[in-house]
């Protein structure tokens, strides 16, 4: 997969960025999609505000020689994300347990605690639904 940066929306929005890269004016693109230049300007502004509809982007894409691709692109591998979540859940779980055991004068060594956290995290990863509650 390519670096995440290439998928980040340009600050002017995709419609404006592609239109300008093609050397096309607002009036020219508006004519190609059969809308007024004022409507196109509103669409470009709504994309910048992140309020544009996917349907509108899809309708305008062909006039720019583009297709709309809607995607959720992970910032890091999903496996890494799950591992981090499992570890957070395990640490939270064992922090509570360790506090209770400390109050009962049954503290666990840090080495043993780390091993238990890793074991519990591995168990959580085998039951992914439990990672997110």
C-alpha positions in Angstrom: 0.0 0.0 0.0 1.2 3.5 -0.8 2.1 6.0 1.9 -0.9 7.7 3.5 0.2 11.2 2.4 -0.8 10.5 -1.3 -4.4 10.0 -0.2 -4.8 13.2 1.8 -7.3 15.6 0.3 -5.7 18.8 -1.0 -6.5 21.8 1.0 -8.5 23.3 -1.9 -10.3 20.0 -2.4 -10.0 17.4 -5.2 -12.3 19.1 -7.6 -10.4 22.4 -7.5 -7.0 20.7 -7.5 -7.8 18.5 -10.5 -9.6 21.3 -12.4 -6.6 23.7 -11.9 -4.1 20.9 -12.8 -6.0 20.5 -16.1 -5.9 24.3 -16.7 -9.7 24.3 -16.6 -11.7 27.4 -15.4 -14.7 27.2 -13.1 -16.9 28.3 -16.1 -15.5 25.5 -18.3 -16.0 22.8 -15.8 -19.5 24.1 -14.9 -20.4 23.9 -18.6 -19.1 20.3 -18.8 -21.3 19.2 -15.9 -24.3 21.4 -16.9 -24.4 23.6 -13.9 -23.8 27.3 -13.3 -20.3 28.6 -12.4 -21.8 29.8 -9.1 -23.1 26.3 -8.3 -19.7 24.8 -9.1 -18.0 27.3 -6.8 -20.4 26.3 -4.0 -19.6 22.6 -4.7 -15.9 23.3 -4.4 -16.4 25.2 -1.2 -18.6 22.4 0.2 -15.8 19.9 -0.5 -13.3 22.1 1.4 -15.8 22.1 4.4 -16.2 18.3 4.0 -20.0 18.7 3.5 -20.1 17.6 -0.2 -22.1 14.5 -0.9 -20.4 11.5 -2.5 -23.1 11.4 -5.1 -22.0 15.0 -6.2 -18.3 14.0 -6.3 -19.2 11.0 -8.4 -21.3 13.0 -10.8 -18.5 15.6 -11.3 -15.5 13.2 -11.5 -16.0 12.1 -15.2 -15.9 15.8 -16.4 -12.4 15.9 -14.9 -11.3 12.6 -16.4 -11.6 10.9 -13.0 -13.5 8.3 -11.1 -14.6 8.6 -7.5 -13.0 6.0 -5.2 -14.4 6.0 -1.6 -12.0 4.4 0.8 -11.0 4.2 4.4 -7.2 4.0 4.4 -5.6 2.7 7.6 -2.9 4.9 9.1 -1.0 1.8 10.1 -1.5 -1.9 9.5 -4.7 -3.2 11.0 -2.7 -5.9 12.8 -0.6 -3.2 14.5 -3.8 -1.3 15.5 -5.3 -4.5 16.9 -2.0 -5.3 18.8 -2.0 -1.8 20.3 -5.7 -2.1 21.3 -5.1 -5.5 22.9 -2.2 -4.2 24.9 -4.2 -1.2 26.1 -7.1 -3.4 27.2 -4.7 -5.8 28.9 -2.9 -3.0 30.7 -6.1 -1.5 31.9 -7.4 -4.8 33.1 -4.2 -5.7 35.0 -3.9 -2.2 36.4 -7.2 -2.7 38.2 -6.2 -6.2 39.3 -2.8 -5.1 40.5 -4.3 -2.3 42.5 -6.7 -4.7 44.2 -3.9 -7.2 44.9 -1.7 -4.4 46.3 -4.4 -3.5 48.7 -4.5 -7.1 49.8 -0.7 -7.2 50.1 -0.4 -9.6 47.2 1.5 -7.5 44.8 2.8 -9.2 41.6 6.3 -8.6 40.4 6.7 -6.3 37.4 8.2 -9.2 35.3 5.2 -11.4 36.1 2.8 -8.6 35.5 4.3 -7.9 32.0 4.1 -11.6 31.1 0.4 -11.7 32.3 -0.3 -8.5 30.3 1.2 -10.1 27.1 -0.7 -13.4 27.6 -4.0 -11.6 28.2 -3.4 -9.3 25.1 -2.7 -12.5 23.0 -5.9 -14.0 24.3 -7.9 -10.8 23.5 -6.5 -10.9 19.9 -8.0 -14.4 19.5 -11.4 -12.9 20.4 -11.4 -9.7 18.4 -14.9 -8.7 19.5 -13.6 -8.3 23.0 -11.0 -5.8 22.0 -13.4 -3.0 21.4 -15.8 -3.1 24.4 
